[in-house]
Amino acid sequence: MKKQLFVSFFARKALTKKTGMVPIYCKVRYNDTTVQFYTQIDVLYINWDSKRTRVRGNSKKALNLELETIRVDIIDKYNALIKTNVIITAKTVLDFYKNNTLIMNSIINVFNQHN
């Protein structure tokens, strides 16, 4: 089975604030597992390009750079996890990205993940 990591961003239109800003979430997908988290970035919904998963316009380069930095950091953490002896899931990658520490799986946790 080919193992691939996908990192994408999306605007949560359902969570639109009174100011018209929508939160941008990051979705991390690895094999059959998916997690998502709030990036702490808000944009006007009309400025969000859902096909490119980026903010529209030249003046929005700083926000797009932040999103790209998040994506690259997650991929770097994933590459570091590959070198360890840890069972990799989307949650493992996200936990390592957020906490910068590895939580070693006990035998019971590994058993529970596979059953």
C-alpha positions as CSV (number, residue, x, y, z in Angstrom):
1,M,0.0,0.0,0.0
2,K,1.4,3.4,-1.0
3,K,1.5,5.8,1.9
4,Q,1.0,9.4,1.2
5,L,0.5,12.6,3.2
6,F,-1.8,15.3,2.0
7,V,-2.0,18.7,3.5
8,S,-4.8,21.1,2.4
9,F,-6.6,24.2,3.6
10,F,-10.2,25.2,3.5
11,A,-12.4,28.0,4.7
12,R,-15.2,27.1,7.1
13,K,-18.0,29.2,5.7
14,A,-20.4,27.9,8.4
15,L,-18.3,29.6,11.0
16,T,-18.4,33.1,9.4
17,K,-17.9,35.9,11.9
18,K,-20.0,39.0,12.1
19,T,-17.2,40.9,10.3
20,G,-17.5,38.6,7.3
21,M,-14.2,36.8,8.1
22,V,-14.0,33.0,7.9
23,P,-11.5,30.8,9.7
24,I,-9.0,28.8,7.6
25,Y,-8.6,25.2,8.7
26,C,-5.8,22.8,7.7
27,K,-6.7,19.2,6.9
28,V,-3.9,16.6,7.2
29,R,-4.7,13.2,5.6
30,Y,-2.5,10.2,5.8
31,N,-3.7,6.8,4.4
32,D,-7.2,6.4,6.0
33,T,-6.8,8.9,8.8
34,T,-7.7,12.6,8.7
35,V,-7.4,15.4,11.2
36,Q,-8.0,19.1,10.9
37,F,-7.2,22.2,13.0
38,Y,-7.7,25.9,13.0
39,T,-4.7,27.8,11.5
40,Q,-5.4,31.0,13.5
41,I,-5.8,32.7,10.1
42,D,-9.1,34.5,9.1
43,V,-9.9,35.9,5.7
44,L,-12.9,37.5,4.0
45,Y,-14.7,34.6,2.3
46,I,-14.8,36.5,-1.0
47,N,-11.0,36.5,-1.0
48,W,-10.7,32.7,-0.5
49,D,-10.0,30.6,-3.6
50,S,-11.2,27.2,-2.7
51,K,-9.8,25.5,-5.9
52,R,-6.2,26.8,-5.2
53,T,-6.8,26.7,-1.4
54,R,-5.1,30.1,-1.2
55,V,-6.1,33.7,-0.6
56,R,-6.8,35.7,-3.7
57,G,-4.9,38.9,-4.7
58,N,-1.4,40.2,-4.5
59,S,-1.8,41.9,-1.2
60,K,-2.6,38.6,0.4
61,K,0.9,37.2,-0.1
62,A,1.7,37.2,3.6
63,L,-1.3,35.0,4.4
64,N,-0.4,32.6,1.6
65,L,3.2,32.5,2.9
66,E,1.9,31.6,6.4
67,L,-0.2,28.8,4.9
68,E,2.7,27.5,2.9
69,T,4.9,27.6,6.0
70,I,2.4,25.5,7.9
71,R,2.3,23.0,5.0
72,V,6.0,22.7,4.8
73,D,6.4,22.4,8.6
74,I,3.9,19.5,8.6
75,I,5.7,17.8,5.8
76,D,9.0,18.2,7.6
77,K,7.6,16.7,10.8
78,Y,6.2,13.8,8.8
79,N,9.6,13.2,7.2
80,A,11.1,13.2,10.7
81,L,8.5,10.7,11.9
82,I,9.4,8.3,9.0
83,K,12.9,8.0,10.5
84,T,11.5,6.9,13.9
85,N,9.9,3.6,14.9
86,V,6.4,5.1,15.5
87,I,3.2,4.1,13.8
88,I,2.2,7.1,11.7
89,T,-1.3,8.4,11.5
90,A,-2.6,11.8,10.6
91,K,-3.1,12.4,14.4
92,T,0.5,11.4,15.1
93,V,1.8,13.9,12.5
94,L,-0.4,16.7,13.8
95,D,0.6,16.0,17.4
96,F,4.3,16.1,16.5
97,Y,3.7,19.3,14.5
98,K,1.9,21.0,17.4
99,N,3.9,19.7,20.3
100,N,7.3,19.0,18.7
101,T,7.5,15.9,20.8
102,L,6.9,12.2,20.0
103,I,4.6,10.2,22.2
104,M,5.7,6.7,21.9
105,N,2.9,4.2,21.4
106,S,2.6,1.5,24.0
107,I,1.8,-2.0,22.8
108,I,-1.8,-1.5,24.1
109,N,-2.2,1.7,22.0
110,V,-0.9,0.0,18.9
111,F,-3.2,-2.9,19.5
112,N,-6.2,-0.6,19.9
113,Q,-5.3,1.4,16.7
114,H,-5.3,-1.8,14.6
115,N,-8.5,-3.3,16.1
